[in-house]
Amino acid sequence: MKKFFTQIFQDESGNFSSKRLIGIISGLSLCVALFINLFTEHPVEPSLVNAVAALAFGALGLASIDKIFKKGGNQE
């Protein structure tokens, strides 16, 4: 289980990926904010929810783009 969680935050070469960490934390906080919106009379501000959603999508999107367009080691 520990190996699974460490692999979530690593890129394809095994290095720590801050974009994945920020994306996952943003996604989790977005889920918490939307859950709070369901059950409280004072919902979380919509602009804050949109900003966190954009941060999560951007960070995870950049991590995916890095994986797709990764530079090769010996290109000439």
Secondary structure as UniProt FT lines:
FT   HELIX           2..8
FT   TURN            12..13
FT   HELIX           18..39
FT   HELIX           46..68
FT   TURN            73..74
//
